[in-house]
């Protein structure tokens, strides 16, 4: 498995697999897997060399089982046995649930309570990477960032990330968090490329870019739409799945990119992990990018 780096000289650099596991589908899918099937999926990711698992406290069916995904990831790691010490678990706080509805609370007091609860569910003394899930319009951005900074200063988290952020928000976060800020997680995929400017900005400043929903727009048939079959064409040329091609395209964007494809079956994450063995030519990249 190809390795990439998250962090910096101040907080330390963590080497992680170039492909991570997005654990959200294990808890939020309408037809989500059973507990044993979900654990098997996490174990398959570990077997494939995946050392970055992305979760969140709000990844659950509803408010009643808030924290489901974090507890599931913790159980899967605990039952795997030796070999998980180098796994970076990245979780998030700031989303709330009211019934099945999603809400927001980016206040420092809420983020501290959320972080403390995540620490307990994950069974760790400090969270490897703690991310603000989404900006809260009712809380000034700088206030949320100060709340994250206090979690870092108090040793509750080792590194800080932000999600769904614009360039001004990224720069504001850098000003408040300093070297504690190591990553940005935005939506980015073949069909959703408007955040390419944020990707470039992160590459320029050495911030890891964790694209969520990296397969967005790629159909089971492998094409974005009838007019844009390039991903399917390249997959056929290489004799691999269109999903591997899509992840290889992500990895080719910049060396700070670490995609976190979701998976709810062992076969899915095994296929995604194999994307690090796919090499795209310049001509193929041009077809996929235009």
N, C-alpha and C positions, 0 to 999 in steps of 0.2 A: 504494500500500500504506500503510495506517494505520501510524503509528509509536508505539512505547511505549518507556519508559525503564527501563534496568537500571543500578543504581549509586547514588551519592550525591555530595554536594559534596566529600567527603574523597578518595575514590578516583576520582572522575570519573563522569559519567553517560554511558552509551552508549545511543544511539538505535538501536533494533532494530525490525524488522518486527513487527507485532502477531501474526502467525502465524509460527512457526518451523518447522523441519524436524526431525522425529525420525528420525535415520539408522539406528536399530537394525535395522529390517526388511531393510536392504540387506545385513546380515551374518548374521542369526540365523534368518531364515525357512527352513522346510523346503524351499520352492521359491524360494529367494532368486534375484534376478536375476544375470545375468552381470556381469562387471566393467564392460563397456561400457554395459550397461543401467543399472547402478547410477550410473555417472558421468553418464549422460544424465538421470537423475532429479534428481541434485544440480544439474545445469546448468539443468534446468527450474525448479527452486526459485529459483535466482538470477535467471533470466529474469523470474520472476513477482514479483520484488522481495523475496524472503525474505533476511534478513540475520542470522538466528540459526540455527545448526545445532547440534543436540545429539547428542553421541556419547559413547562410553565405551571404555576400554581393554578391558573384558571382553566387548564386543559382538563375538562371533566364533562360529564353528560349534563349536569346542572349544578345548582348551588349546593344541593345536599351532599354531593360528593366532591366538593372543592378540594383540590390537592391530589386527585386520583392519579394523574399522570406522574407526578413527582414520586408518590409512594410506590407506584408500579416500577418506575425506573430504579429506585433504590432497592426494591425486592429482587429485581432481575440481576442487578450487579452483585448483591449479596449472595445469591444462589449460584452464581457463575463459578465461584471459587477463585483461586489465585489468578493473577493476571489483569486485574482491573485498576491497579494503583495508578496507571498512566492515563486513565480515562478522565477527560474533562467533561463534567456535567455543567451545562449552561442552562440556567433557569431564568424566569422572568417574574416580575411583579408589577402591579399597577392596573391590571384588569380585575374587575369584580364580576360577580354573577348574581343576578336576582332571578331566581327560578332558572329558566334557560336563557335569559337575556344577558347580554354582555354590557358591563358598565365600566367606568374609569375612575380611578382615584390615584393621582400622582402626588398627593401631599406627603411630606416627609414622615409624618406620624404613621400614615397608612403603610408606606413603603417599609418602615422599620418593622411594624407588626407582621407584614407579609414576609419579609426576609427572615425574621425569627421563626415563623411557622415553617418556611421552606427548609431552614436549617434542621428543624426537628424531623420533618418528613424524610429528608435526604440522609439524615443521620451523620452529618458532618459538622465540624467545628467552624469551618469557613466555606462559603460557596466559591467554587472556582471562577465562575463568570456569572455575574448577576446583571440582568438587563432590564431597563424600563420597557415595559411591553408596548406602550403607545402613549404619545403625548396626551395629557389631560387638559382640555381647554379651560377648565375651572381653576387650574393651578398654574401660575407662571412657570415657564420652562426652567428658568434659572433656579426657582425654588425647588423644583423636582430634582434638578442636578445637585443642588446643595444637599438634599436628602440622601442621594446616592453617595455623595462625597463623605458624608458622616458615617455611612455604613462601611466604607472603605477605611476611613481613618480609625474606626473602632475595631477593625479586624474581622468584621462579620463576612466580608467578601474580599477575595484576592484581586479580582479584576472587575471592571465595570463595562457594560455595553449599553447601547441604546437601540431602539427599534422604531421603524416607521418615521424616520427623521429626515428633515430637509437639510440642505447645506448650511443655512444660517443656524439651525438647531445643532448641527454637528459642531460648528465652530464655537457656538456658545457652550456646548458641553465640554469641548476641549479647554476652554478658558476656565471653567469652574472645576472640572475634574482633573485637569492636567494629565499626567502619565497614567492615571488610574483608568482612563478611557482607552479601551483597546479594540473595540469592535462596533460595527453598525450592522443591524439586521433589517433589511428592507425587502419588499416584494420586488423580484426581478426574475424574468423568464423570457422565453422566445416571444410570447405574446404581450408581455408587459415590460417594456424597455425604457419607460420614462424616467426611471431612477438610475439610468446609466451615468448621469452627471454626478450623482452621489457616489457611485462606484469609483469613478475616476478620482473624485476628491479624496476618498478613503485611500486609494492606492498612493496618491501623492503624499499623504500624511502617515502612511504606515499602519493604517487601521484595518483590521480584518473585516472582510465583507462576507456576511452570511446570508445569501439570498434565500428568502423563504418562498415556498410554492415554486420551486425551480422548474417544474414541468408545465407550468401554466401555459395553456394554448396548444399543447401537444396532445393530439387525440390518440386513441388506441391504434388507429391506422397509421399514425406516425407523422401526420402533416398538420401544419398550423391551420390551413384551410385549403380549399380546392385550388387556390391560386398560388399557394406557397408550400409545395411538397418537398422542399429542400432537405428537411431533417429525415424524412423517409427515404429519400434518394441516397443520402450519405450513409444511412444505416444499412441499406441494401448493398451499397458498394463495399462496406467494411464487414458485412456479415454479422452485425451486432444489433441489439435492440435500439430503438429510437431513443429510449431513455438514457442509455449509455452515451449516445451521441450528444444528447442535450446537456448532460453533465460535463462531458468533455469540452463542449462549447463554453460552458460557464468557466471551467478551469482555465481556458485559454484567454479569458478576458484580462486577468492580472494575477500575479502570484499571491495576492492577499485574499483571493476568493476561496471560500470553503463552503460549498453547497450543503444544504441540510435536507435532502429529500425525505419526505415522509414515507413510512412503510407500515403495513399492518400484517405482512406475511414474510416469513424468512426468505422466500425466493425473491421478493422485491428488493430487499436490502442487499442480498448477494449480487444481484444484477447491477444495482447502483454502485456498489463498491468496486466492481470490475471496470467502471468507467475510467479509472486512473490508468488503465492499460490501453486506452484508445488514444491514438495519435491522429489528429486532424491535419491535413495539408493546408497550406496557405490558400489554395484554390477552394477547398471545401469550406474553410472558415469564411471566405468571402461570400460564398453562396448562402451560408447560414446567417450571415450578418446583414445582408442586403435584402 
